[in-house]
Amino acid sequence: MKTERDSDKAKSIHPEKNYIMPLDAFSGCGGRRSRQDPPQTASGARRLFPHKRAKTFIIPKHDFHPEDPPVPETYLLAPEFELADAQGYKVSLSTFRGRLNVLLVFNRGLVCPFCRRYLTQLRWDTPAFESRRTVILAVNPDRPDQVRSYWEREQLPFPGFADADHKVATLYGQKVDLFGKGRLPSIVLVDRKGRIRYRYDGSSAPDLPLNETLLYELDRINREPTGE
């Protein structure tokens, strides 16, 4: 007997074969959000940032369940793209196909303090992502010289890319608030087969998923059989 939860889950998975969907289809696609997932609310995301007095990061504890939901047979394929990183080297999504998971971080811009803090948070947990066979790619709507300057100054351990014309952000359906907020942050997790497995579209600048949530999703993906 199908429940409302089963119906919601089915809506996030395209019933046909894997293929690249048109632009408007990428709003909330490919991501699984079930009862096993940690909270992903704006208030929870704010806990990423250090408390002013204690200067420590507060990560809430979650009651994880040992069982994982069944893996759907199909997921949306992530659109292919190619961008030059801060050092001028061209990188495409297909570079990592069959080798690594890819965490795509679509920022609002390097002038956004919440985006800068989130990049710092990702830097602290980069070893945890690498141990889960995952590379972080940060896509910024800034000029190449701005991205290069920021990456050189902050010495971030993962590549940053300039997407000043918003082509890749538009391809992945990054949302834009036309009433004052501008571009909103988007996080997309692509597995080693090039499939979108998780997506989070923030409703505001500080609305970003916890690193803990992303690592939990990666653990579930990496436990799956690798055979076709």
Buried (B, 14 or more C-beta within 10 A) or exposed (E): EEEEEEEEBEEBBBEEEBEEBEEEEBEBBBBBBEEBBBEBEEEBBEBBBBEEEEEEEEEEEBEEEEEEEEEBEEBBBBBEBEBBBBEEEEBEBEEBBEEBBBBBBBBBBBEBEBBBBBBBBBBEBBEBBBEBBBBBBBBBBBEBEBBBBBBEEBEBBBBBBBBEEBEBBEBBBBBEEEEEBEBBBBBBBBBBBBBBBBBBBBBBBBBBBBBBBBBBBBEBBBEEEEEE
